[in-house]
């Protein structure tokens, strides 16, 4: 309920640029509310949601918001139990999003399939410069997909 109230405020607020909600147990439901707010908010550029257990469901909601949001440039989603489904949704969003430059996905449950989807997105995305994937389950296939993406991507500087 608290996160939903905050999300409602963000729909009309025009000053908050940095939102740090690390380790607040907002879960998928809170993340979905924030995602709805991000669809109309035009000031939040830095969003920290690490350690909130948003899971694939919360990540999918955020991904939908990122398809239309044009201000979020820094997104921290580390340690949120995000798996392949959430990462695949995020990858689809990155194909059309042109503002996210810093993306932290470390300490999640992203496997080869999620990483492959992310790699495909990196082939067409020209804004992500910092991508963190440490402590996931990407394996050899995920690494190989990333390697192929890096052959054509000219913006990723930190991996």
C-alpha positions, 0 to 999 in steps of 0.5 A: 500500500505504501509503494502504491501511494508513492507511485500515485504521487509520482504520477503528478510529481515533477521534481523527484529525479532520483528514487532509491527504494533499495531493500524495502520489500516492495515485491511484484505488486509494488513494482507494478504500481511504480511501473504504471507511474513511470509510464507518465512520470517525466522526471525520475532518471535514476531508479534503485530497486535492488533487493526488493523481490520483484521477480519476473512479474515486477520486471515484466511490468517495469519492461512495459513502462520502459517502452514508453518512458523517456527519462530513466537512464540508471536502473538497478535491479540487482538481487530481485529473483529475476529469471529468464522471463523477466529478463526477456521482457526487459530485453524487448523493452531495450530494443525500443528504449533510448534512455537506459544507459546503466543497467544492473542485473547482478545477483538474480536468476538469469539463465542462458535464455534470458541472457540470449534475449538481452544479447539480441537487444544489445545488437540494436540498442545504442544507449546501454553503456554499463551492464552488470550481470554478475552472479547469475546463471548465464552459462556458456550459451549466454556468454557466447550470445553476449560475445556475438552482440559485442561484435556489433554493439558500440556503446557497452563499455562496462560488462 
